[in-house]
Amino acid sequence: MAEKLFYSMGELAEMFDVKTSLIRHWESQFSVLKPKRNKKGNRLFSPQDVENLNVIYHLVKEQGMTLEGAKRSLKQNRGSVARDSELLERLQRVRALLVEVR
């Protein structure tokens, strides 16, 4: 199956089992999220945004970090998940967890 080009706010909320308001809050806090908008004005997230949200979700929820702590962690890695093997490992664990939950 081909990878999706964009995910809607609703799909992301379902994927992370959170309210869309929380995703909006994360979006406002992190420069690594750059959603586009469709003609109706709905936010559309790219696969890279989904990766970044996976990391943020894991840092904030699973590791019990604050948003500030997660921002510092992502800033140190300049928003690139691939540069940090620990973040990549965390991301893979979160993906495995999400697959089990679905």
Secondary structure as GFF3:
##gff-version 3
##sequence-region A 1 102
A	DSSP	beta_strand	7	8	.	.	.	ID=ss1
A	DSSP	alpha_helix	9	16	.	.	.	ID=ss2
A	DSSP	alpha_helix	20	29	.	.	.	ID=ss3
A	DSSP	beta_strand	36	37	.	.	.	ID=ss4
A	DSSP	beta_strand	43	45	.	.	.	ID=ss5
A	DSSP	alpha_helix	47	57	.	.	.	ID=ss6
A	DSSP	pi_helix	58	62	.	.	.	ID=ss7
A	DSSP	alpha_helix	67	76	.	.	.	ID=ss8
A	DSSP	three_ten_helix	81	83	.	.	.	ID=ss9
A	DSSP	alpha_helix	85	101	.	.	.	ID=ss10
###
